[in-house]
């Protein structure tokens, strides 16, 4: 059977390296998607900063990612505008241009929207967004969870494609080392205070590996730091991919006690890749990612969370890893996108494309 590789452009935000050196979601997903598509034999071009590492072809559009750039004065808008201009200059080289840059490209690609795909990675309940999606309805969109779509139910949704990660970079841990884990970002909506309360009520140690953005420093100093206790509550700080398997794999469970409409929550599938169950609050995408009683538990309050901690030893860590491979591996994500690319590349109009992601 003959195989015709697609020519695919992946256009990533420039805030983090691809993949990120430390914290970072969108750029990490794009890195794993690009590599998986290349491994499947497609011609993939990645538009990113020069510090990207990829098995595709790299078009560097900035000398380094914005967040760790030591330059005191930077314009993220200017950097992204320059990248979008370069993508447009090369547009004829691709069958599909896959944007992960929110809405910035809409005015520049409206003449060829049917050859683009836009995955939206953030929350969509912002005041000004509906007008944009009504102004440019021709762009086919991908949500990363069904719950993410709710504020923009009218938009041109082509599919929901859950995130995936490269299975080989996460080591399976058949046994924990007896602590609970919180991984991500210190912020009010991520609710590290809830994680601390759960650990204390359950009588277990908690390790917090998280970054603190400048905007959240006051919250950390006033609300979280006073709750830290070296004997039970340990703040590890921000960690990168090299340390995640050991950190997550050693945990009895990952706590994900969010208080906002989380569009996906990569840390949940990273924990599953290590065989670690997830205890998540019933909010945003969590019920779509966590299979209650199989890969973790969905809870609604402190009492249910503490009860779930007690039930975690009954879960099969090997089964959790298998569900990650089936549902959330990079290859599974790439195959879902390829089905969608094929439909768009062979269609005169992208509207009303439907692909059911399992």
N, C-alpha and C positions, 0 to 999 in steps of 0.2 A: 504494500500500500504506500503510495507516494505521500510525502510530507512537505507542506509548504510553510516554512517559518514565517511568522508575522514580524513586521518591522514595528517595534513598539518603543515609544518614548515614555519614560517615567520622569515626571517633573516634581521635585520635592521642595518643601520649604527649606530655607537656608539658615534657620536658627541653630540647628545642631548638625554635627557631622553625620554622615550616612555610612554605617550606623553610628549612633551617638556614643561618645566616650563615657558618658555617665547617664544621667536621666534623659529621657526623651522617648516619645511614643511614635509620632507620625514618621519621623526619619528612620526609626528602627523597622517599622513595618515596610516602608519603601525599600530598604536595604534587603530585607528577606524576600520580598516579592520579586525584586529585580534579579536576585541570584537564582531563585527557583525558576523563573521564566527562562533565564539563560541556560540553566541545567536541562530544561525541557527542549532546548534546541532553537529557541527563538532569538531574533536579533534585537537586543534590548540596549537602548541608549539612555543613560542616566544623566540628567541635568542637575548638578549639585555643586557644592563647594569642593575645592581641590583636595581636601583631606578625606574625601570619601574613599571607601574600599568596596569594590564591586567586581563581580564576574561579568558584568555588562561592559559596554563602552562608556567611558566617562567623558562628559563635556563639562569641564570646570568653568563655573560662571562667577566664582568669588574665590579669593585666595584661601579663606578658611571660614568655618562656620561662625555665625554671628555671636552666639552666647559666650564662647570661650576666647573670642578675639580680644586681645588686651587693649586695642585702640579705644581711647576714652570717648570719642564721638563717632557714632555710626548711624547710618540711615537704613533701616531694614526695608523701607518702601523702595528706596533707590535700588538696593541690591536685587529685590524681586522684580522690579520693572526691567532692569537690565537682563535678567534671566528670561523673562517672558518675551522680550524682544528677540533674544537669540533663538528661543524655541520657534517663534514665528518665522524667523529667517530660514530655518531648516525644516519647516513643516512638511514640505513635499517629500521628504525622505522617509516618512512614516505612514504606516497604515492606520495606526491608532496613537493618539497622544493622550496619555493618562496623567491628569493633573491631581495633585494632592495639596494644592495651594489655595483652597477655599474659593474665592470669587474673583480674584484679581485679574484673571485671564479673560473673563467674559467679554469685555468690550473689544478685545483684540482678536478673538477667534470666532465671533458670531457668524462670519461668512463660511465657516467650516465646522460648525458645532457638531455636525453629525459624525465627524471623525475624531471627536474627543470623548473622553470619559472623565468625570470629576468625582472623586471620592471625598466625601465630607467627613472630617475627623473630629470636629468639635461639637459643642452644644449649639442648638439652633433656635433657642428661645430668646433671641436678641431682637430688640425693637425694630431695627432697620432692615433685617434680613428679608421679610416677606416682599418688600417692594423690589428688591434685587431679583428674586427668583420669579416674580411676575414680569419684570422687565425683560429678562432673558430666559424664557421658558424652553428654548430649543436645546439647551444643554442637558444631555442625559446624566443623571446623578446616581451615585451609589451611596447607600447608608451602610454603616458598620454594625447597626442593630436596628431592629424594627422600632424600638422605643425612641430612637434618635429622631425618627421622621415626624413624630407627633406634632411639633409646632409648625411644620411645613407640609402638611398632608397633601396639599394641592400640587406640590412641585413635581417635576418630571423624573420620578424615580424609576430607574431601570432595573435595580436589583438591591438586595441586601447581601453583602459579602462580609462575613465575619473576618476579623484579623487572623493571621497565622504567623507562626514563628518557626525558624529552622530547628527541627527536632534535635539535630546533632550537637547543638551548643549547650543543651540542657541535660545534665546527668541525672538519671533516675536514682532516687534514694529509697530503698525498701523500708528503712526505719528512720524515725526522727531522733533528734537529740533532746526532745522534751521541752521545747519552748514554743511560744506563739510568735508570729512575725507580722510586721507592718512594713510595707515597702511602697515607696512612691514619693509623695510631696507633702510637706507640712503645710496645711491650709485648712481653714474652717470647714470647707465642703468635704474634705477627705476624712475629717473627724478622727484624728489620732487620739483625741481625748476619749472617744468611745472605746478605741482599742485598749487604752490603758485601763479604763473602767472594767472592761471584759476580763482582762488578764488578772486584775486584782480580785475581782469577784470569783474567778475560777481558781485562784491560788496558783497561778502559773507565771513563769518568767515571760517577758515580752521584749523582743529586740526590734527596734525601730530603725530602719535604713531609709533615709529620706533626705531630699534636698530642701533647703529653705530659701525661697526666692526673696529678694529684697522687700517686696510688697508684703510678705508674710513674716518678716522678722519680729515685728511687735507682737503678733499673735503667738509666735513660738516663745518669745521671752516672757510674756505675761500669762499665757494659758497652758503651755505645754511644759516648758522647762521646770516650773515648780512641781510638776507631777513625776519627774524623773527620779528614779531610785536605783542606785547601782546594784543593789541586791536583787531587785525584781524587774525594774524598767530600765532598759539600756538603750541609749541613743547612739547608734553606730555612725550616722552621717550618710552622705550620698555614696552609692556604690555603682560600679559599672558591670558589664556583662560577665567579666572574668570572675566576679565574686558572687553572682546571683545563684548559681546552682548550689553552692555550698550553703548560702544563707537560706534560700527557700527550701532546699531539700532537707536541711536539718530541722525544719520547723514541724511541729505537730499539726499546725494549721496556719494558713494565711488569714489574717483578719482584714476584711474589706468593708468597714462600717460607714459607707459613704452617706452623705446627706445632700445629694444633688443629682440631676439627671445625667449620670455618667454615660457617655455615648458607647463606650465599650469596656475599657479597663484591662489593659494588656497584662498587668501583674497577675490577674486571675489565671490566665492561660500559662503564664510563665511558671506559676506555682504548680499547676496541673502537669506541666512537662516534667517536673521533678518528682511527681507522684504525691504532691502535697495537697490535701483537701483545702477548700476555700469556705470560709464562713462569711457570707455577704449579706448586707441589709437589702431588703426588698425595695430597690430603687434603681431607676434607669435600666441599663442593660443587664444587670446582674442575673435576673431570672432566666434570661436567654442564654447566658454563658454557663452558669452553674446548674448542673442537673441534681436537684435536691435528693439527697440520700445516696447518690452515686459518686459525684465529684466534689461534694460538699453539702452545705446547707444554706438555705435562704431563711433569714430571720427578720423579725420586725421590731425587736426591742432587746434590752439588756438581758432580761430573763431568758428569752429564747436563745440568745447568743451564748450565754453561759451553759445552758442545757446542751447546745450543739457541740461545745468543746468537749463535754462528757461523752458524746456519741461518736466523735471522730475516730477513736480506736477501732470502731466497728467497720470502717470503710476500707476497701481494698486499694492500696496505693498502686499496685500494678494495673488495676482496672482504670484508675484515674489517668495514668500515663497512656494507656491504650486509647482512651476517649480523646485525650489531647491529640494523639497522632491521627485519629480518624476525623476529628472536627476542626482542629486548629493548627495543624502543621503548615509550614510555608507551602509545601506542595499542594495541599488541599486548597489553600487560598489561591494559589496560582492557577489551578485547574478551573476553579470557579470563575476567575477573571477571564481565562482563555475562552470559556464558553460564551461569555458576554462579549469579549472582543470580536469573536467570530461573527456573532449576530450583527454587531454594529458595523463591522468592516464590509459585510455583504448586504447592507440595507441602505436604501436611499434616505431613510428617515430613522432617527434613533428613538423617537417617541414611542411609548407603549411597549418597549422591550421588557419582557418579564423573564427573570431567571430565579428559580427557587433554590436558595442556598440552604443546604441541609443543616 
